[in-house]
Amino acid sequence: MTIKILMDTDPGIDDAAALTMAINDPKIDLKLITTVAGNVTVDKTTKNALKIVRFFNQDIPVAAGAEQPLFKDFEDAARIHGESGMPGYDFPEDLPKPLNKTAVEALHDEIMASNDPITLVPTGSYTNIALLFSEYPEVKSHIDRIVAMGGALGKGNMTSAAEFNVFTDPDAAAIVYKSGIPIVMVGLDITMKALLTNENIEKLQHLNEAGQMLHDIIINDGDHNDKGSAMHDVNTIFYLLHPEAIKTEDMWVDVVTQGPAIGETVGDIRGAYHNGKTNAKVSVDIDDQAFNDWFMEEVKNIKM
């Protein structure tokens, strides 16, 4: 049985890799891609999503979304992902057109038309999802779960406290975590452990055309150290397919929306402040070798 997903994303190098896995794995049924301002501006993230769809010659609809956060000033991550968001590879220029509707409208229509459970997979800021829940609260009962890249229980990557996606629009993240929908938080606690190794990055270019493309953009990723590159967003797809490789803990997560800790995701790790209630499964550990093996096998199996 395939897992029907809608991806809300801001490509971005690791987003492009996540889309690659979602498009090509036969156990994933990617019905819609919506875009949001995040790693770069929304016009660029939309173009990048269309580049990936065109690269794999797919007919997956793409809808452009929010240009800025709900209240906070927009701050991109071009310093990590480059000015275009996906540098290093010459993608086709004959791109399909995005849908003639907003991301929120497209999400609403797809969710309400589905007879099967829908999983939302946000891998950028959560602005579109928050707007969807605010404008069309009826969709909530039609969503099976949210598997969201973002957050951290400890050290952030945007500030000492905050991870980038949540920091970009903390007010939207707060709405999502208060939505009542089951959430899996795929945060820095695992994504900074499951680095795609430098050895595997080098091997990618020799696998096939998809591997060459991924290699060429990943080597331009600023989120890199001497052990490898963080493929943050890809961990959402890995979780969907191999939840046994990721350890989660049920807890209540609050989002800080003001002050010096803005964007922090505060997990009630002792269960001390919410009367035993939980609103998320928080990813706390991962089999990084299994992640690397899976990533390489996924790419190897892509047929163009």
LUMFI-813420 format. One record per residue (C-alpha): residue number from 1; y negated, z negated, x negated. Coordinates in Angstrom, 1 decimal, decimal comma. Layout:
<pts>
> NUM_Y_Z_X;
...
</pts>
This chain:
<pts>
> 1_0,0_0,0_0,0;
> 2_-3,4_1,0_-1,4;
> 3_-6,4_-1,4_-1,5;
> 4_-9,3_0,1_0,3;
> 5_-12,6_-0,7_-1,5;
> 6_-16,3_0,1_-1,4;
> 7_-18,1_-0,2_-4,8;
> 8_-21,7_-1,3_-5,0;
> 9_-22,7_-0,6_-8,6;
> 10_-25,4_0,1_-11,2;
> 11_-24,0_2,4_-13,9;
> 12_-24,2_1,3_-16,7;
> 13_-21,5_1,8_-19,2;
> 14_-19,0_-0,8_-18,0;
> 15_-19,7_0,2_-14,4;
> 16_-18,7_3,8_-15,4;
> 17_-15,5_2,5_-16,8;
> 18_-14,8_0,5_-13,6;
> 19_-15,5_3,6_-11,5;
> 20_-13,1_5,5_-13,7;
> 21_-10,3_3,1_-13,0;
> 22_-11,1_2,8_-9,3;
> 23_-11,2_6,6_-8,9;
> 24_-8,0_7,3_-10,7;
> 25_-5,6_4,5_-10,0;
> 26_-3,3_5,5_-7,1;
> 27_-3,2_1,9_-5,8;
> 28_-7,0_1,9_-5,2;
> 29_-8,6_3,9_-2,3;
> 30_-12,3_4,1_-3,2;
> 31_-14,0_5,2_0,0;
> 32_-17,7_4,9_-0,9;
> 33_-20,0_4,2_-3,9;
> 34_-23,4_2,7_-3,3;
> 35_-26,0_2,2_-6,0;
> 36_-28,6_-0,4_-6,8;
> 37_-31,3_-1,0_-9,4;
> 38_-29,9_-3,1_-12,2;
> 39_-28,8_-1,9_-15,6;
> 40_-31,4_0,9_-15,1;
> 41_-33,5_2,1_-12,2;
> 42_-31,8_3,1_-9,0;
> 43_-32,6_6,8_-9,4;
> 44_-30,7_6,7_-12,8;
> 45_-27,8_4,5_-11,5;
> 46_-27,4_7,0_-8,6;
> 47_-27,4_10,0_-10,9;
> 48_-24,9_8,2_-13,2;
> 49_-22,5_7,5_-10,3;
> 50_-22,7_11,1_-9,3;
> 51_-21,9_12,1_-12,9;
> 52_-18,7_10,1_-12,8;
> 53_-17,7_11,5_-9,4;
> 54_-18,4_15,1_-10,6;
> 55_-16,6_14,5_-14,0;
> 56_-13,4_13,7_-12,1;
> 57_-14,0_16,4_-9,5;
> 58_-13,8_13,9_-6,6;
> 59_-15,4_14,1_-3,2;
> 60_-16,3_10,4_-2,9;
> 61_-19,7_9,8_-1,2;
> 62_-22,5_8,2_-3,0;
> 63_-25,5_6,5_-1,3;
> 64_-28,6_5,2_-3,1;
> 65_-29,7_1,7_-2,4;
> 66_-32,3_-0,9_-3,3;
> 67_-35,0_-0,1_-5,9;
> 68_-35,8_-3,7_-6,6;
> 69_-34,6_-7,3_-5,9;
> 70_-35,4_-9,1_-2,6;
> 71_-38,2_-11,2_-4,1;
> 72_-38,0_-11,4_-7,9;
> 73_-39,6_-8,9_-10,2;
> 74_-37,1_-6,2_-11,5;
> 75_-35,9_-6,4_-15,1;
> 76_-33,4_-3,8_-16,3;
> 77_-30,9_-3,8_-19,1;
> 78_-31,8_-0,6_-20,8;
> 79_-31,8_-2,4_-24,1;
> 80_-28,0_-2,7_-23,6;
> 81_-27,2_0,5_-21,8;
> 82_-29,8_2,9_-23,1;
> 83_-32,6_4,5_-21,2;
> 84_-30,3_6,7_-19,1;
> 85_-27,8_3,9_-18,6;
> 86_-24,9_6,1_-19,7;
> 87_-25,8_7,7_-23,1;
> 88_-23,5_9,4_-25,5;
> 89_-21,7_12,0_-23,4;
> 90_-22,8_15,4_-22,1;
> 91_-21,9_15,2_-18,4;
> 92_-22,0_18,2_-16,1;
> 93_-25,4_18,8_-14,6;
> 94_-24,2_20,5_-11,3;
> 95_-24,0_17,2_-9,5;
> 96_-23,3_16,6_-5,9;
> 97_-26,0_15,2_-3,7;
> 98_-26,1_11,6_-2,5;
> 99_-25,7_10,9_1,2;
> 100_-28,7_11,3_3,4;
> 101_-28,6_7,7_4,4;
> 102_-29,3_4,4_2,6;
> 103_-26,7_2,3_0,9;
> 104_-26,9_-0,3_3,6;
> 105_-26,4_2,3_6,3;
> 106_-23,5_3,9_4,5;
> 107_-21,8_0,5_3,9;
> 108_-22,3_-0,4_7,6;
> 109_-20,9_2,8_8,8;
> 110_-17,9_2,8_6,5;
> 111_-17,0_-0,8_7,2;
> 112_-17,3_-0,5_11,0;
> 113_-15,3_2,8_11,1;
> 114_-12,4_1,4_9,1;
> 115_-9,1_0,3_10,8;
> 116_-8,0_-1,4_7,6;
> 117_-9,3_-4,4_5,7;
> 118_-12,1_-3,6_3,4;
> 119_-12,8_-5,1_0,0;
> 120_-16,3_-5,0_-1,3;
> 121_-16,6_-4,7_-5,1;
> 122_-20,2_-5,3_-6,2;
> 123_-20,6_-4,8_-10,0;
> 124_-24,4_-4,8_-10,1;
> 125_-27,0_-7,0_-8,5;
> 126_-26,1_-8,0_-4,9;
> 127_-29,2_-6,8_-3,2;
> 128_-27,6_-4,1_-1,1;
> 129_-24,9_-6,5_0,1;
> 130_-27,4_-9,2_1,0;
> 131_-29,5_-6,6_3,0;
> 132_-26,3_-5,5_4,7;
> 133_-25,4_-9,0_5,8;
> 134_-29,0_-9,7_7,0;
> 135_-29,4_-6,4_8,9;
> 136_-25,8_-6,0_10,2;
> 137_-24,2_-9,4_10,4;
> 138_-21,4_-8,0_12,5;
> 139_-19,8_-6,4_9,4;
> 140_-18,8_-9,7_8,0;
> 141_-15,8_-10,1_10,3;
> 142_-14,6_-6,7_9,1;
> 143_-14,6_-7,5_5,4;
> 144_-11,4_-8,9_3,9;
> 145_-13,0_-10,2_0,7;
> 146_-15,6_-9,7_-2,0;
> 147_-14,5_-9,3_-5,6;
> 148_-17,8_-9,5_-7,4;
> 149_-18,6_-9,2_-11,1;
> 150_-21,3_-11,8_-11,9;
> 151_-22,0_-15,4_-12,7;
> 152_-20,7_-17,9_-15,2;
> 153_-19,7_-21,5_-15,2;
> 154_-21,3_-22,0_-18,6;
> 155_-23,3_-19,9_-20,9;
> 156_-25,2_-17,0_-19,5;
> 157_-26,0_-13,6_-21,0;
> 158_-29,5_-13,1_-19,6;
> 159_-30,7_-16,7_-20,1;
> 160_-28,9_-19,7_-21,4;
> 161_-27,8_-20,4_-17,8;
> 162_-27,7_-17,1_-16,0;
> 163_-25,5_-14,0_-16,0;
> 164_-27,3_-10,6_-15,6;
> 165_-26,2_-9,5_-12,2;
> 166_-27,0_-12,8_-10,5;
> 167_-30,2_-13,2_-12,5;
> 168_-31,4_-9,8_-11,4;
> 169_-31,4_-10,9_-7,8;
> 170_-30,5_-14,6_-7,3;
> 171_-31,8_-14,6_-3,8;
> 172_-29,3_-11,9_-2,9;
> 173_-26,5_-13,7_-4,7;
> 174_-27,3_-16,9_-2,7;
> 175_-27,0_-14,9_0,6;
> 176_-23,6_-13,5_-0,5;
> 177_-22,2_-16,9_-1,5;
> 178_-23,3_-18,4_1,8;
> 179_-21,8_-15,5_3,8;
> 180_-18,6_-17,2_4,7;
> 181_-16,6_-14,2_3,4;
> 182_-13,9_-15,0_0,8;
> 183_-15,3_-14,3_-2,7;
> 184_-13,6_-13,9_-6,0;
> 185_-16,2_-14,5_-8,8;
> 186_-15,4_-12,4_-11,8;
> 187_-17,8_-13,8_-14,4;
> 188_-18,6_-14,2_-18,0;
> 189_-15,9_-16,9_-18,4;
> 190_-13,3_-14,1_-18,5;
> 191_-15,3_-10,9_-19,2;
> 192_-16,5_-12,2_-22,6;
> 193_-12,9_-13,1_-23,5;
> 194_-11,2_-9,8_-22,4;
> 195_-13,1_-7,6_-24,8;
> 196_-11,8_-4,0_-25,2;
> 197_-10,9_-4,2_-28,9;
> 198_-12,5_-2,0_-31,5;
> 199_-9,0_-0,5_-32,3;
> 200_-8,5_0,5_-28,7;
> 201_-12,0_1,9_-28,4;
> 202_-11,2_4,2_-31,4;
> 203_-7,9_5,2_-29,8;
> 204_-9,6_6,3_-26,5;
> 205_-11,0_9,5_-27,9;
> 206_-7,5_10,7_-28,8;
> 207_-5,9_10,1_-25,4;
> 208_-7,4_12,8_-23,1;
> 209_-10,7_14,1_-21,8;
> 210_-11,4_10,9_-19,8;
> 211_-10,7_8,8_-22,9;
> 212_-13,1_10,9_-24,9;
> 213_-15,8_10,4_-22,3;
> 214_-15,2_6,6_-22,2;
> 215_-15,2_6,4_-26,0;
> 216_-18,4_8,3_-26,3;
> 217_-20,3_6,0_-23,9;
> 218_-18,6_2,7_-24,9;
> 219_-19,7_3,2_-28,6;
> 220_-23,3_3,2_-27,3;
> 221_-22,8_-0,2_-25,5;
> 222_-25,1_-2,9_-26,8;
> 223_-22,8_-5,6_-25,5;
> 224_-20,6_-5,3_-28,6;
> 225_-19,5_-7,6_-31,4;
> 226_-17,1_-7,5_-34,3;
> 227_-14,1_-8,0_-31,9;
> 228_-14,9_-5,3_-29,4;
> 229_-17,0_-4,5_-26,3;
> 230_-17,3_-6,4_-23,1;
> 231_-16,1_-4,3_-20,1;
> 232_-17,4_-6,8_-17,6;
> 233_-17,2_-4,7_-14,4;
> 234_-13,7_-3,3_-15,2;
> 235_-12,3_-6,8_-14,7;
> 236_-12,9_-6,5_-10,9;
> 237_-10,4_-3,6_-10,8;
> 238_-8,0_-5,4_-13,1;
> 239_-8,1_-8,4_-10,8;
> 240_-7,4_-6,3_-7,7;
> 241_-4,3_-4,7_-9,4;
> 242_-3,1_-7,7_-11,5;
> 243_-4,3_-11,0_-10,1;
> 244_-1,5_-12,7_-11,9;
> 245_-3,3_-12,0_-15,2;
> 246_-6,4_-13,9_-14,2;
> 247_-6,5_-17,6_-13,5;
> 248_-8,8_-18,7_-10,8;
> 249_-9,9_-22,1_-9,4;
> 250_-11,2_-22,7_-5,9;
> 251_-14,6_-24,3_-5,8;
> 252_-18,0_-24,2_-4,2;
> 253_-20,6_-22,1_-6,0;
> 254_-24,3_-22,5_-5,5;
> 255_-26,9_-20,1_-6,9;
> 256_-30,2_-21,4_-8,4;
> 257_-33,1_-19,3_-7,0;
> 258_-36,1_-21,1_-8,6;
> 259_-37,1_-22,6_-11,9;
> 260_-35,9_-22,3_-15,5;
> 261_-32,3_-22,1_-14,5;
> 262_-32,9_-19,2_-12,0;
> 263_-29,8_-17,1_-11,6;
> 264_-27,4_-19,8_-12,6;
> 265_-24,1_-20,1_-10,6;
> 266_-23,3_-23,8_-10,3;
> 267_-19,7_-24,4_-9,7;
> 268_-18,8_-27,8_-8,1;
> 269_-15,9_-28,2_-10,6;
> 270_-15,1_-31,8_-9,5;
> 271_-15,3_-31,1_-5,8;
> 272_-17,8_-33,9_-5,6;
> 273_-20,7_-32,4_-3,6;
> 274_-19,4_-30,3_-0,7;
> 275_-17,0_-32,5_1,1;
> 276_-14,0_-30,7_-0,4;
> 277_-15,2_-27,3_0,8;
> 278_-15,0_-24,2_-1,3;
> 279_-16,5_-20,8_-1,0;
> 280_-15,1_-18,9_-4,0;
> 281_-12,2_-18,3_-6,3;
> 282_-13,8_-18,5_-9,7;
> 283_-12,1_-16,7_-12,6;
> 284_-11,7_-19,2_-15,5;
> 285_-9,2_-17,5_-17,8;
> 286_-7,6_-14,1_-18,5;
> 287_-4,7_-12,6_-20,4;
> 288_-6,9_-10,5_-22,7;
> 289_-3,9_-8,7_-24,2;
> 290_-2,7_-7,7_-20,8;
> 291_-6,2_-6,4_-20,0;
> 292_-6,3_-4,2_-23,1;
> 293_-2,8_-2,9_-22,5;
> 294_-3,6_-2,1_-18,9;
> 295_-7,0_-0,4_-19,7;
> 296_-5,4_1,9_-22,3;
> 297_-2,4_2,8_-20,0;
> 298_-4,8_3,5_-17,1;
> 299_-6,8_6,0_-19,2;
> 300_-3,7_7,5_-20,7;
> 301_-2,4_8,3_-17,2;
> 302_-5,5_10,1_-16,0;
> 303_-4,9_13,7_-15,2;
> 304_-7,9_16,0_-15,1;
</pts>
